[in-house]
Amino acid sequence: MPAVTSPAPAMLPAPAAAAAGSAQWKAEQSARMGSVQHIGGGFGGGSFEGNGFGATPDQAVRNSCFWGQRTPIEIGVARGANGYYATIFYR
């Protein structure tokens, strides 16, 4: 019986690291710490920052401060051990 070989798995590029101070970076820091909090630094050209937590990425965004009240300019969401963390910069 001839040997059956599987094709080599396709190599996917590594995800790009989030730039320090970006909304994504701040969301990743919150997820890593397991805490919804403001991380030091600026607001990515915005004037306000909102943070939220939820069981899904959408819930985390919707639970963020100022959601629906201000215009978002950057949104970051990261998965933590117990749910999703969002950081949003607003105009």
Beta strands, then each sheet from edge to edge (+ up, - down):
strand 1: 48-54
strand 2: 72-80
strand 3: 83-90
sheet 1: 1+ 3- 2+
end
